[in-house]
């Protein structure tokens, strides 16, 4: 019996206009009344998730930063931290790539260098509620531990910066998170490991978990879940490993699939 549901945001819970379904919050409350916990599982910052889910954030599970930080309401259950020196090379490489920007992710907020690229800044602010512009990310690392570098290239991440950043695959998992984003993070950390640890903390068997996703940063999440749904609009490689296909994010796919499964 499903006791824990984890769903990605962009391309999954959020439609193409970055909106949550008005049916989602009532559904989460109904699930909660049945003893089923709901987790938002995203590459986004926890502050961004709390803003998106403000009416319910205090009682929801939040898997932030592709699994690098996990919260039960306001309480942090576990969080990553990587050596500062790991980030030096990737940051310097990003500086050499035209049209590419980087977001340094820490538990004190996110930081960027380039404020003169409006497309990058707009997208960074979309995913990072707490975001500061600084002259040099390396100086931030001297005083604040980081756990992820999110690299942005509008519409070209898979063919552009992603292959270049594979040079750092020894120290990082270099994860394609969408058409625009590549995440460099702890190789042992992903949404799947987060689901595994979260289920353990809640004493829920993995066989009693359900997950939804659309892109390659959801691969491990769907692989770990007892029942895995890929979105109709999802990446072909994700669809190949899913147990079921949910309607697209623009067709309220997650809500429809959960409603049908539980007979609501």
N, C-alpha and C positions, 0 to 999 in steps of 0.2 A: 504494500500500500504506500503510495507516494506521501512523504512527510515533509519534503524540502524541494522547492522549485527555485532554480537559478536561471535568470534571463539576461542576456546581453541587452545593451541599450540601442546604440546607433545601428540602424538597419534591421533591428529586431523589435524592441518595444517602441522605439521612436519611429514615426513615419518619415517620409522624405522631407517633410517640413519641420522635422525635429520636435514633433508634438507627441505627447503621451495620449493614449486613448482615454476618453472620459469614463470608460467602463473599467479601467484598470484598478483604481483605488477601491471602488466597491467590491471588486473581485478579490483583492488582497485581504480586505476585511472579512469577506465570506470565508476565504481559505483559513484565515487565522482562527475564526470561530470553530473550524473543523480540526484545528490543531496542525495545520499545514503552514510551515514558515516559507516566506518569500524573500529571495535575495536578488537585488539588482547587481549584475556582474559586468563591470565595464572597465575600459582603459581610462576612464575619466577619474579626476581627483575626487576625494571623498566630499569636499566642500561643495563641489558641483552636484554630486548625487544628493546631498542633503537639501540643496536648493530645489532640485527637480522634484523630489519626493517629500517636500516640506510637511504636508499634513500627516504623513505616516513615517517619516524618517526616524523618529524616536523609537519606533517599535519594529522597524524592518532590519533585515540583514543587508549589509553593503559590502560587496567585493569590489574594491577600488583599485585603480592602477594595474589592471590585468592580473590581480591577485596579490600584488605586493603589500596591500594593506586591507585588512578585513575587520569589520565592525558589527557588533550586535547593538543596534541603537547607538547611543553615544559611546559605548565601551569598545576600545580597540582590543580585539582578540589576539592578533598577531600582525607583525609588520617587518618588512625587510630593511636592511641597511648594507650598502656595499662600500668597499674602500674608495676613498676619493680619487686615488691615482687611476683607478679603472676608467674614469670618465675623461681623462685628459685627452687621450688619442681621438676618441669619437668626436669630442667637441671641436678639436682642431681640424679634423677632417670636414665636418659640417661647414666650418667657416670657409672652406675652399670650394664649396659646391654652390653654383649660382641658383638662386630661387629656393634654397633649402634653409630651414631654420630649426632650432633645437629648443626644447623645453626641458629644463632640469627640474626633476620632481623630488621634493623632500617632504618630510612630515611637518615642516613649517610653512609649506606653500610651494608654488612653482615659480620659476625664474626664466626669463628670456633676455637675450642681448639686443636683438634687432627690433627697434620700434619704428623703423622707416619702411617696413613692408606691410602695408595695410591688410593684405590678404592673410599673411601669416599671423599677424596680431589678432585679427578678427577670429580666425580659427582657434588660436590658442585660448582666447578668452571664452570661446564657446565651450571648451572642455575643462578649463581651469578657472574656477571661481575666484580663487586666491592666487593672483598672478602679479609679479613685480618685474619691471624692466631694470636691468642692471648693466653697468659697463662691461663686466667680465664675469662669465660663469665660473671661471677657475677660482676667482676670489671668494665666491659663494661657497665652493667646496672646501675652502680652507677653514670655514667656521660652521658649516651646517652639513651633516651627513645626507647623502642622497641615495635613492634606490632605483631610479629609472631615468633614462634620457629618451624623450619622445621627439622624433625627428619628422618634420613636415615638409612635403613637396606636393604642391597642389596637383592632384590628378595623375601624378607620375611616380608615386612612391615605389610601386612594384618593379618598374623598368628602370627607374632612375637611382635613387639613393639606396634602396634596399640591397642591390648587388654590391655596391661599394662598401656598405657597412658590414657585409659578411666578413670582412677582414677582422672584425672584433668578435667573431662567433666563439672564440676560445674562452673569453671571459664572460660573455653575455649570451643570452638567448636573443637573437635578432629577429623580431616577430613582425610580420606584416599585419598591421591592425586595421587597415582600410585602404581605400584608394589613395589617401593623402598621407598616411601615417605609418611610421616604423618605430617600434619600441625596443629599446635595449635595456634588458633587465636581468636579474639573477637567473641563470639557466635552470635552477631548481624551482623557479616560481612561475606559475601561470594560473589561469582561471581553474584549470583542472586540479592542480595541487591545492588551491584555495578551497575548492569544493570538498576535496577529500578531507582536509584538516577541519573544515567547518562542520561537515557531517559527523566527524569524530567527536568534536567538541560538544555537539548537540546529541550525541549518542543515537544517531540515525544511520542505519545501514546504507551504503551507497546504492544498493539495489532499490531503495525507497526514495531515490532522488530523480528529479526530472530537470532537463536543461534545454534552453533554446539559444541558438546563435545563428550568425549569418556569415562570419568571416573567419580567416585563418587563425586569429587570436582566440577563437572559440573552439579550436580543434580539440585541445586537451579537455576542455570543459565537457564537450559532448562525449568524448572518449571515456570519461570517468563516470558519467551519469548512468543511472539505471535505465532511464528512458530518454533518448536523445532526439530532439527535433531540430532539423535545419530549416531555415526559412526558404520559401519558394524563391525569394530574391537572393539567396545565399550563393557563396562561392561554390563552384562545382566540386572541389575537393572535399568540402564540408558535407555536401549532400551525399557523397559516396559513403561516408561513415555513419550517417544518421539512421536511427531506427524508423523515423517518420519524417515527412515533410509537412510543415505548417504553412498555411496561407501567408502571403507576403506581408511585410511590415505595413504596407499601405492598405491592406485588407484586414487590419486588426488581428493578425495571425496568431499571436501569442494568446490573447484573450479568448479567441474562438477555439483554439486547440485545448486550452485548459478547461474551458466551459464544457466542451464536448467530452473530455476525458472523465470529468467528475459528474457529468450528467446534471449540470446546473441549469 
